[in-house]
Amino acid sequence: MKTLKTIFFILLIVFVMNPVVEGQIPDLFINANSGNDHNIGSKGQPLKTLNEAAERVNKANGKGAITIYISEGIYGLDETVTFHPPNWHFSKDERLTIRATVLPDDADWNPGMMPVIVSTMPLDFKPNGRVDPLGGASYGIQIETGHVTIQGLRVLGTPVHERPKDGLVKRNYPIVREGRNLDDLRITQCLFIGDKQAIPNHLAILASGQGVVVDHCVFYHCKDAIVFWFSDEPARNCEVHHNLFIGNYGANVWSWSADEDLKFYNNVVGNTNVFWILNRDGQKSFSLSNSLVIGYNELVNKGGGPSGFGEKADSNKLKLGEGVIIKKEGTLQIEEDPIKRNYLHLIPGSLGADLGAGLFIKN
């Protein structure tokens, strides 16, 4: 009897400290070093994995904002982390937010504090239920609900040999949204890093649907950066702004499903293979403003896919507005000292630094 009383008392304390009201779910905290997936997920008793946080969100019933705080550490994803809550409803003002505990604009932040997401799962994704014809693919974080923000993460690819033979491309897609009718996905203040030889980051963001906004991110030595994938209708209310694209060996923006209202401004692109890829018919035009593109092999292509970059397209489909500078030759000056706060950013005072591209929102 004494043992039962003790257990009851412990449960009562847990409930009082972390009450779960019907129709609500508390914010969740994850710590790769001190967490345990049997914990309640509070700041004092964090979870260990993003997979467990996703499972708890997916089982919830109700509506309202949920924030998942990810502490500094390395998070290896041995399976796709899918957020697809059938009985929980988010809105524009009450969002699902997946974020670093400490963000780049916080006073005590430094680049080493960013949570590291790396995919280690088998490349066994089966598109349309069939074996992948190009040698294997995997998804990292898959978002299948509307009104989501992903913020402040350092996102790697997967340690594979990307091109084992002609016609094959082994590839990881770190952040994916497949839902063609979903709306409102913001990815902000994230650092996407790849290495073609050691840990290819095949395509940082693969997003279908409406309202895809990518801002204040850095794409460093990835293959491809952003693909506006499929949509039930042209993808409206999409934005790409204040991003820094450095040394990407594929293409930076694939505007396949994007509507012509796509906003592209205050971005800096340097040392890239292809700057922009239109959809196969190459008919839509897109407006650019206050941006710098310097050092590229091709400016505009159309079509393409995982194993190629399509064919040369009409560069006049990019409407160059005020403050746009495009130079085929040239380089950017990048801070490569890892202890500097602006690591992998433009050196202050150098070409393009005045555009505010990079992880910092507060200037």
Summary of the structure (lengths in Angstrom):
residues: 363
radius of gyration: 21.2
end to end distance: 61.6
largest distance: 80.7
contacts: 1221
relative contact order: 0.09
helix: 10%
strand: 35%
